[in-house]
Amino acid sequence: MKRICYFACYDSPDAGSSRTFTFAKELVRKGYKVTMITSSYNHLMGGKGKKINGLFFKENLKGVDVLWIYGLNYKSNENTYLRFIHMIQYSLLAFFISIFF
């Protein structure tokens, strides 16, 4: 079975843009094992991020393994510095956590 891993900081299954999750569900239907690594917070979520304890939370949604990485809440897309820190933080956590999953 082929495995696919999507890194999608700003796409999430339940808020904002869900395009990557839609692709992932179709790939699961075709027989692939898909993992999606996304952020627990981004400005597209409208202020409501995924509540997680710790650095990450893993769940299976419609056959897709979703790894929610802790995301720094920067409140809006107007705060350039916090958004930049969020991107760096997501990239580092996603890289190291993906090694183990």
PyMOL commands that set and color helices and strands:
alter all, ss='L'
color gray80, all
select helices_A, chain A and resi 19-29+43-45+80-100
alter helices_A, ss='H'
color red, helices_A
select strands_A, chain A and resi 3-8+11-12+15-16+33-39+56-61+64-69
alter strands_A, ss='S'
color yellow, strands_A
deselect
rebuild
show_as cartoon
